[in-house]
Amino acid sequence: MGRRRADPKAETLRESRTLNPHPESVADERFTDSEFFDARDLVQVKYEMVRRVEVDGVSVTTAAAAFGFSRQSYYQAAAAVAESGPAGLVPAKPGPKGPRKLTDEVVDHLEELLAADPTLRSSALAELIQQRFGTRVHPRSIERALARRHTESKERPKSSP
C-alpha cells in the first residue's frame, strides 16, 4: 500500500496554527463553489464570516452557522479584525507570555543584591532567590534575565526634563 502524499498547503496551515479543525462545517456557498476560498484556511474563513456580516448585512446568527462557528466566535473574530485587521485572526503562539519565576520583582531584587555585592555569582544569587521567594531558579536563567534587563535599559530612550 502506498503512502498518501502530504498536502503542502495543509502542512503550511498546520505549522502556522491556522488549519481549520472542522472545514466540513463551512457551508457558505463561496467556500463550496470556489477554488479560491479554502475552508481549511481558518483565517480566511473567519475573515469572510466577519465580512459577510459587516459588508453584506447578513445576520450574525446566519453567518456564524454558515461558517461553522458560534455567535461568540463571530464576536471574537470581529473584535480581532477591528483591532488588528486580518492579522488579528492569526492565533497567538502557545505557551507562557512572560517570565513566571524571574518576574520584575525578582530581577529588581537581583539587581539590588548585585549593587550591594558585585562579586556575587549566579549560583549564589539562585540560592538567595530560593531563600527569599521560595523559587528555584537555574543560575543560567538568572544570567539571561539580568542580561535582558541590561539590554532593555540601554534601548529605552532617556526622558528629557
Phi, psi and chi 1 to 4 in degrees:
 res  aa     phi    psi   chi1   chi2   chi3   chi4
   1 MET       -  130.6 -137.5  177.5 -139.0      -
   2 GLY   -82.9  156.0      -      -      -      -
   3 ARG   -82.8  144.0  -65.0  175.1   73.8 -166.9
   4 ARG   -74.9  141.4  -71.0 -176.1   -1.0  168.5
   5 ARG   -72.4  137.1  -71.6  178.9   44.0  117.9
   6 ALA   -71.1  139.7      -      -      -      -
   7 ASP   -81.2  115.2 -179.5   -3.6      -      -
   8 PRO   -62.1  -35.9    7.0  -11.2      -      -
   9 LYS   -66.9  -43.5 -178.0  172.0 -177.0 -179.4
  10 ALA   -61.4  -39.4      -      -      -      -
  11 GLU   -64.4  -42.4  -77.1  -56.8  -48.4      -
  12 THR   -63.7  -43.7  -60.0      -      -      -
  13 LEU   -63.5  -41.1  -69.1  169.8      -      -
  14 ARG   -63.0  -45.0 -174.4  175.4  -68.3  107.8
  15 GLU   -63.3  -33.6  -72.6  170.8    8.1      -
  16 SER   -90.5    6.1   65.6      -      -      -
  17 ARG    61.3   29.6  -62.2  173.5  -40.9  -77.0
  18 THR  -118.0   18.2   58.0      -      -      -
  19 LEU   -81.2  121.2 -179.4   64.6      -      -
  20 ASN   -66.1  120.8 -173.3   -5.8      -      -
  21 PRO   -70.6  -17.1   23.4  -30.2      -      -
  22 HIS  -134.2   63.6  -56.8  -71.4      -      -
  23 PRO   -64.5  -24.1   22.9  -31.1      -      -
  24 GLU   -68.1  -15.9   70.2  -77.4   -6.4      -
  25 SER   -80.6  -13.6  -60.9      -      -      -
  26 VAL   -81.0  113.0  179.5      -      -      -
  27 ALA  -109.8    0.8      -      -      -      -
  28 ASP   -60.2  137.5 -176.9   79.1      -      -
  29 GLU   -62.5  -30.0   66.2  -86.1   -1.6      -
  30 ARG   -65.8  -31.5  -72.3 -168.6 -178.5  169.6
  31 PHE   -85.1  -21.9  -76.2   85.5      -      -
  32 THR   -91.9  -21.8   57.0      -      -      -
  33 ASP  -113.7    9.5  -62.9  -18.3      -      -
  34 SER  -132.1  146.6  170.1      -      -      -
  35 GLU   -84.1  -23.3  -73.2 -173.9   28.2      -
  36 PHE   -71.0  -47.4  174.2   75.0      -      -
  37 PHE   -79.8  128.7  -68.4  100.4      -      -
  38 ASP  -121.3  112.9 -172.3  -10.0      -      -
  39 ALA   -63.4  -14.7      -      -      -      -
  40 ARG   -78.1  -19.3  -61.6  173.2  -56.4  168.3
  41 ASP   -87.4  100.1 -173.0  -23.0      -      -
  42 LEU   -59.6  -40.3 -171.4   60.9      -      -
  43 VAL   -65.0  -44.7  172.4      -      -      -
  44 GLN   -63.2  -42.2 -172.1  179.7   46.2      -
  45 VAL   -63.3  -48.1  171.0      -      -      -
  46 LYS   -66.1  -40.3  -74.2 -175.7  175.3 -176.6
  47 TYR   -62.5  -44.2 -178.2   80.5      -      -
  48 GLU   -65.9  -34.0  -78.1  -59.5  -49.0      -
  49 MET   -63.1  -46.1  174.8  176.7   63.4      -
  50 VAL   -65.2  -43.3  171.3      -      -      -
  51 ARG   -62.6  -38.9 -166.4 -163.0   66.0   73.3
  52 ARG   -59.6  -39.1 -167.0   61.1   50.9   92.9
  53 VAL   -75.0  -50.3  171.4      -      -      -
  54 GLU   -74.2  -34.9  -66.4 -179.1   -0.4      -
  55 VAL   -98.7  -46.2  175.5      -      -      -
  56 ASP   -86.6  -11.1  -63.8  -14.1      -      -
  57 GLY    75.0   19.3      -      -      -      -
  58 VAL   -73.2  147.2  173.2      -      -      -
  59 SER   -66.8  154.0   75.1      -      -      -
  60 VAL   -59.7  -43.4  170.2      -      -      -
  61 THR   -61.6  -44.5  -57.0      -      -      -
  62 THR   -65.9  -46.0  -58.7      -      -      -
  63 ALA   -63.9  -45.7      -      -      -      -
  64 ALA   -59.6  -43.0      -      -      -      -
  65 ALA   -65.3  -41.5      -      -      -      -
  66 ALA   -66.3  -26.8      -      -      -      -
  67 PHE  -102.5    3.1  -72.5   90.6      -      -
  68 GLY    79.8   27.9      -      -      -      -
  69 PHE  -125.6  167.1  -70.5   99.3      -      -
  70 SER   -86.2  166.7   64.7      -      -      -
  71 ARG   -63.2  -38.6  -74.4 -179.6   19.5 -111.2
  72 GLN   -59.7  -41.5 -179.3 -179.9    2.2      -
  73 SER   -63.2  -37.5  -67.0      -      -      -
  74 TYR   -59.9  -49.7  163.1   79.7      -      -
  75 TYR   -63.2  -35.8  -71.7  114.4      -      -
  76 GLN   -66.4  -42.4  -70.4  170.4  -15.8      -
  77 ALA   -66.1  -42.2      -      -      -      -
  78 ALA   -62.6  -40.9      -      -      -      -
  79 ALA   -65.2  -40.1      -      -      -      -
  80 ALA   -64.7  -41.4      -      -      -      -
  81 VAL   -67.3  -41.4  169.6      -      -      -
  82 ALA   -63.2  -37.1      -      -      -      -
  83 GLU   -80.7  -43.4 -175.7  176.7  -40.0      -
  84 SER  -127.9    4.8  -54.7      -      -      -
  85 GLY    74.5 -167.1      -      -      -      -
  86 PRO   -56.8  -28.8  -24.0   32.0      -      -
  87 ALA   -61.5  -24.8      -      -      -      -
  88 GLY   -67.4  -15.0      -      -      -      -
  89 LEU   -85.7  -11.6  -64.1  172.5      -      -
  90 VAL   -75.6  125.0  176.2      -      -      -
  91 PRO   -60.5  143.4  -18.6   28.2      -      -
  92 ALA   -69.4  155.6      -      -      -      -
  93 LYS   -64.4  139.3  -70.4 -176.3  178.3  179.6
  94 PRO   -74.2  164.3   26.0  -31.6      -      -
  95 GLY   106.7  178.4      -      -      -      -
  96 PRO   -61.5  145.1  -13.8   21.6      -      -
  97 LYS   -98.8   -4.6  -55.2  -58.5 -178.8 -120.8
  98 GLY  -166.9 -179.4      -      -      -      -
  99 PRO   -68.5  138.5   22.0  -28.8      -      -
 100 ARG   -97.1  -38.3  -69.4 -174.3   -5.4 -117.5
 101 LYS   -98.6  -46.3  -67.4 -178.5  177.7 -178.1
 102 LEU   -92.9   69.0  -70.4  170.6      -      -
 103 THR   -72.2  173.3   61.7      -      -      -
 104 ASP   -57.7  -39.7  -74.7  -21.3      -      -
 105 GLU   -61.1  -43.6  177.1 -172.9    8.8      -
 106 VAL   -68.0  -43.8  174.2      -      -      -
 107 VAL   -67.3  -36.3  176.7      -      -      -
 108 ASP   -58.8  -44.1  -70.7  -16.4      -      -
 109 HIS   -63.3  -40.8 -176.2   65.8      -      -
 110 LEU   -59.9  -42.6  -72.2  167.9      -      -
 111 GLU   -65.9  -37.0  -72.4 -178.3  -29.1      -
 112 GLU   -63.4  -43.8  -69.4  169.4   10.3      -
 113 LEU   -61.1  -43.0  -69.4  169.7      -      -
 114 LEU   -70.7  -32.3  -76.8  171.5      -      -
 115 ALA   -65.9  -36.9      -      -      -      -
 116 ALA   -74.9  -34.3      -      -      -      -
 117 ASP  -146.8   90.1 -176.4   -1.5      -      -
 118 PRO   -64.9  -10.1  -14.6   23.3      -      -
 119 THR   -85.8   -4.9   63.3      -      -      -
 120 LEU   -61.9  133.2  -76.4  172.3      -      -
 121 ARG   -90.9  162.7  -60.0  177.2   67.6   91.8
 122 SER   -62.7  -31.6   55.9      -      -      -
 123 SER   -66.8  -38.6   56.7      -      -      -
 124 ALA   -68.5  -38.7      -      -      -      -
 125 LEU   -62.9  -39.0  -69.8  169.8      -      -
 126 ALA   -61.8  -40.7      -      -      -      -
 127 GLU   -65.7  -39.9  -71.7  178.1   27.7      -
 128 LEU   -67.3  -35.8  -67.2  169.0      -      -
 129 ILE   -67.2  -40.0  -66.0  -58.8      -      -
 130 GLN   -59.8  -44.9  170.0   75.8   35.3      -
 131 GLN   -67.9  -43.6  -68.1  169.0    7.4      -
 132 ARG   -78.8  -45.1  166.9   85.9 -172.5  -92.8
 133 PHE  -108.0   -9.6  -64.0   97.5      -      -
 134 GLY    71.7   25.0      -      -      -      -
 135 THR  -119.5  127.0  -56.7      -      -      -
 136 ARG   -86.4  126.2  -67.9 -174.7   63.5 -169.3
 137 VAL  -131.5  137.4 -179.1      -      -      -
 138 HIS   -72.7  140.1 -167.1  -82.1      -      -
 139 PRO   -55.6  -36.8  -27.4   34.8      -      -
 140 ARG   -66.3  -34.0 -177.8   63.3 -174.7  122.1
 141 SER   -63.9  -37.5  -64.0      -      -      -
 142 ILE   -63.5  -45.2  -69.3  172.2      -      -
 143 GLU   -59.5  -43.4  -66.6  167.4    5.1      -
 144 ARG   -65.9  -41.7  -75.3 -167.0  -56.1  -95.7
 145 ALA   -63.8  -41.8      -      -      -      -
 146 LEU   -67.4  -39.7  -70.1  169.0      -      -
 147 ALA   -64.3  -41.1      -      -      -      -
 148 ARG   -62.5  -44.7 -164.7  168.7   32.2 -110.9
 149 ARG   -62.1  -41.4  173.2   72.0   66.9   89.4
 150 HIS   -63.6  -42.9 -178.8   71.5      -      -
 151 THR   -65.2  -42.8  -58.3      -      -      -
 152 GLU   -63.0  -40.0  -71.2  171.5   -1.9      -
 153 SER   -68.0  -31.1   66.6      -      -      -
 154 LYS   -70.4  -34.7  -80.0 -174.3  171.6 -178.9
 155 GLU   -78.9  -24.7  -67.7  175.3   -7.8      -
 156 ARG   -68.1  130.3  -98.6 -173.2 -112.7  130.5
 157 PRO   -70.3  144.0   21.4  -26.9      -      -
 158 LYS   -76.7  136.1  -67.2 -177.5  179.1  173.1
 159 SER   -78.9  142.1   57.1      -      -      -
 160 SER   -92.0  148.6   56.3      -      -      -
 161 PRO   -70.6      -   14.3  -16.3      -      -
